Structure formats: C-alpha cells, structure tokens
C-alpha cells in the first residue's frame, strides 16, 4: 500500500506535466493532509507506480544493457 514519505530528498530535473482538474485537486488535497509538497507527492506516486509496474524487470534489464 502506498504511504507518503515526508523525508525524501529533493528532485533535480525540471519538467512540465499536465493534470486533469480532478487529479490535480486530489493530489493537492493529499499533499496538504500529509504536509508534503505537491512535487514530493507526485514524485512518490510516480516511484510507487514504476515499482509496481508489471514489466519493471524488462525495463531494468534494458537499462542495465544500455550501461554495458
């Protein structure tokens, strides 16, 4: 189950993304309740989704192969 972590380090890559109004409002409300920044919450949600992605092993294999 996803839990918000308020002690993660700051991000260093800037990107612009668009949200539906409903998604934005939900994320904003959760960030306020959990007392974390909106950005931190979005990063944590993305990390959670990536880690639970059913093809994550394939992605990791490709990443390791590219490093060789």
C-alpha positions as CSV (number, residue, x, y, z in Angstrom):
1,X,0.0,0.0,0.0
2,X,1.2,3.5,-0.8
3,X,2.4,5.6,2.1
4,X,3.6,9.2,1.8
5,X,7.2,9.7,3.0
6,X,7.9,13.3,4.1
7,X,11.7,12.8,4.3
8,X,12.7,12.2,0.7
9,X,15.4,14.3,-0.9
10,X,14.7,17.0,-3.4
11,X,14.5,16.4,-7.1
12,X,16.9,18.0,-9.6
13,X,15.3,17.6,-13.0
14,X,12.6,20.1,-14.0
15,X,9.7,19.0,-16.3
16,X,6.3,20.4,-17.1
17,X,3.3,18.0,-16.9
18,X,-0.4,18.5,-17.2
19,X,-3.1,17.0,-14.9
20,X,-6.8,16.8,-15.2
21,X,-8.5,19.1,-12.8
22,X,-9.8,16.2,-10.8
23,X,-6.4,14.5,-10.5
24,X,-4.7,17.8,-9.6
25,X,-7.3,18.6,-6.9
26,X,-6.9,15.1,-5.4
27,X,-3.1,15.3,-5.3
28,X,-3.2,18.8,-3.9
29,X,-5.5,17.8,-1.1
30,X,-3.5,14.7,-0.2
31,X,-0.3,16.8,-0.2
32,X,-1.9,19.3,2.3
33,X,-3.2,16.5,4.5
34,X,0.2,14.7,4.6
35,X,2.1,18.0,4.9
36,X,4.4,17.4,2.0
37,X,4.9,19.5,-1.1
38,X,2.9,18.8,-4.2
39,X,6.0,18.0,-6.1
40,X,7.2,15.5,-3.5
41,X,3.8,13.7,-3.6
42,X,3.9,13.5,-7.4
43,X,7.4,12.0,-7.3
44,X,6.4,9.5,-4.7
45,X,3.3,8.5,-6.7
46,X,5.4,8.0,-9.8
47,X,8.0,5.9,-8.0
48,X,5.3,3.8,-6.5
49,X,3.7,3.2,-9.9
50,X,7.1,2.4,-11.5
51,X,8.0,-0.1,-8.8
52,X,4.6,-1.9,-9.2
53,X,4.7,-1.8,-13.0
54,X,4.3,-5.4,-14.1
55,X,7.1,-5.1,-16.7
56,X,9.6,-3.5,-14.4
57,X,12.1,-6.3,-14.8
58,X,12.1,-5.8,-18.5
59,X,12.8,-2.1,-18.0
60,X,15.7,-2.8,-15.6
61,X,17.2,-5.3,-18.0
62,X,17.2,-2.7,-20.8
63,X,18.7,-0.1,-18.5
64,X,21.5,-2.4,-17.4
65,X,22.1,-3.5,-21.0
66,X,22.4,0.2,-22.1
67,X,25.1,0.8,-19.4
68,X,27.3,-2.0,-20.8
